[in-house]
């Protein structure tokens, strides 16, 4: 579904493209969420566990920045992960204003168990595109994402 906005050709093209990019991303996210849903994880919870699994201990501010979420949202998600013993928070020894977040052994085991199936779901979704199309799409998305940076 494209835009119904009656504007200039530039506005219509931009809105139509935006709608398609957003809908495609939401569709893929919806279809690949089964693995995380079965593990009783929200998309944000999975993203935090995956980041900590691959990057190691991070502050809540770093997590929010990496995941493009507000620090308030991240705090709530981390509290819920902490209740399940999947992550641990500790005040930074360098700066008491920062909370360091690390993945627990339980969290590490969970993410290690579900990550391969999640990756395979993404690979299956991307197979609709050729290798070159995936590279082009990746470069275009990066260009859009870095626009204001």
C-alpha positions as CSV (number, residue, x, y, z in Angstrom):
1,X,0.0,0.0,0.0
2,X,1.5,3.3,-1.1
3,X,0.8,6.8,0.1
4,X,-2.5,8.5,-0.5
5,X,-0.9,11.9,0.2
6,X,-1.5,14.4,-2.5
7,X,1.8,16.3,-2.7
8,X,4.7,16.9,-5.0
9,X,6.2,14.0,-6.9
10,X,9.2,14.2,-4.6
11,X,7.0,14.0,-1.5
12,X,4.9,11.1,-2.9
13,X,8.0,9.1,-3.9
14,X,9.6,9.7,-0.4
15,X,6.5,8.7,1.5
16,X,5.8,5.7,-0.7
17,X,9.4,4.5,-0.3
18,X,9.2,5.1,3.5
19,X,6.0,3.1,3.7
20,X,7.6,0.2,1.8
21,X,10.8,0.2,3.9
22,X,8.8,0.3,7.1
23,X,6.3,-2.4,6.1
24,X,9.1,-4.7,4.8
25,X,11.0,-4.4,8.1
26,X,7.9,-4.9,10.2
27,X,6.9,-8.0,8.0
28,X,10.3,-9.6,8.4
29,X,10.4,-8.8,12.2
30,X,7.0,-10.4,12.6
31,X,7.9,-13.6,10.6
32,X,11.2,-14.0,12.5
33,X,9.8,-13.4,16.0
34,X,8.6,-17.0,16.5
35,X,12.0,-18.1,18.0
36,X,12.1,-15.3,20.5
37,X,8.4,-15.6,21.3
38,X,8.9,-19.3,22.1
39,X,11.7,-18.3,24.4
40,X,9.3,-15.8,26.1
41,X,11.4,-12.9,25.0
42,X,10.3,-9.6,23.5
43,X,12.2,-8.2,20.6
44,X,13.9,-5.7,22.9
45,X,14.8,-8.3,25.4
46,X,16.3,-10.5,22.7
47,X,18.3,-7.5,21.3
48,X,19.8,-6.7,24.7
49,X,20.8,-10.4,25.3
50,X,22.3,-10.6,21.8
51,X,24.2,-7.4,22.2
52,X,25.6,-8.5,25.6
53,X,26.4,-12.0,24.3
54,X,28.5,-10.6,21.4
55,X,29.9,-7.4,22.9
56,X,30.2,-8.2,26.6
57,X,29.3,-5.9,29.4
58,X,27.8,-2.5,28.4
59,X,26.3,0.4,30.3
60,X,22.6,1.0,30.0
61,X,23.4,4.2,28.0
62,X,25.5,2.2,25.5
63,X,22.8,-0.4,25.1
64,X,20.2,2.3,24.5
65,X,22.4,3.9,21.9
66,X,23.2,0.7,20.1
67,X,19.6,-0.4,20.1
68,X,18.2,3.0,19.2
69,X,16.0,3.0,22.3
70,X,15.4,5.5,25.1
71,X,17.3,4.9,28.3
72,X,13.9,4.7,30.1
73,X,12.7,1.9,27.9
74,X,16.0,0.1,28.3
75,X,15.8,0.3,32.1
76,X,12.4,-1.4,32.1
77,X,13.5,-4.1,29.7
78,X,16.6,-4.8,31.7
79,X,14.6,-5.0,34.9
80,X,12.5,-7.7,33.4
81,X,15.5,-9.6,32.2
82,X,17.0,-9.3,35.6
83,X,13.9,-10.8,37.2
84,X,14.5,-13.9,35.0
85,X,18.2,-14.0,36.0
86,X,19.3,-13.4,32.4
87,X,21.2,-10.2,33.0
88,X,22.9,-8.5,36.0
89,X,23.3,-4.8,36.7
90,X,26.1,-3.3,38.7
91,X,27.1,0.3,39.3
92,X,30.1,1.3,37.3
93,X,33.2,1.6,39.5
94,X,34.5,4.4,37.3
95,X,31.4,6.5,37.3
96,X,28.6,5.8,39.8
97,X,26.0,7.4,37.5
98,X,26.3,4.4,35.1
99,X,24.9,1.0,35.5
100,X,26.9,-1.8,33.8
101,X,24.8,-4.6,32.4
102,X,26.2,-8.1,31.9
103,X,24.7,-11.3,30.7
104,X,24.5,-14.2,33.2
105,X,25.3,-17.8,32.6
106,X,21.5,-18.5,32.3
107,X,21.2,-15.7,29.7
108,X,24.2,-16.8,27.8
109,X,22.8,-20.4,27.6
110,X,19.4,-19.1,26.5
111,X,20.8,-16.9,23.7
112,X,23.3,-19.6,22.6
113,X,20.4,-22.0,22.3
114,X,18.0,-19.8,20.3
115,X,20.4,-17.7,18.2
116,X,21.1,-20.4,15.5
117,X,17.4,-20.8,14.8
118,X,16.9,-17.0,14.7
119,X,19.7,-16.6,12.3
120,X,18.3,-19.4,10.1
121,X,15.0,-17.6,10.0
122,X,16.6,-14.4,8.9
123,X,18.6,-16.2,6.2
124,X,15.4,-17.8,4.9
125,X,13.7,-14.4,4.7
126,X,16.7,-12.9,2.9
127,X,16.8,-15.7,0.3
128,X,14.2,-13.9,-1.7
129,X,17.0,-11.5,-2.7
130,X,20.1,-12.4,-4.6
131,X,23.5,-11.9,-2.9
132,X,24.0,-8.7,-4.9
133,X,20.5,-7.4,-4.0
134,X,21.3,-8.1,-0.3
135,X,24.5,-6.2,-0.6
136,X,22.8,-3.3,-2.3
137,X,19.9,-3.2,0.2
138,X,22.4,-3.3,3.0
139,X,24.4,-0.4,1.6
140,X,21.2,1.6,1.0
141,X,19.9,1.0,4.5
142,X,23.2,1.9,6.0
143,X,23.2,5.2,4.0
144,X,19.7,6.0,5.3
145,X,20.5,5.0,8.8
146,X,23.7,7.1,9.0
147,X,22.1,10.2,7.3
148,X,22.0,12.4,10.4
149,X,25.0,10.9,12.1
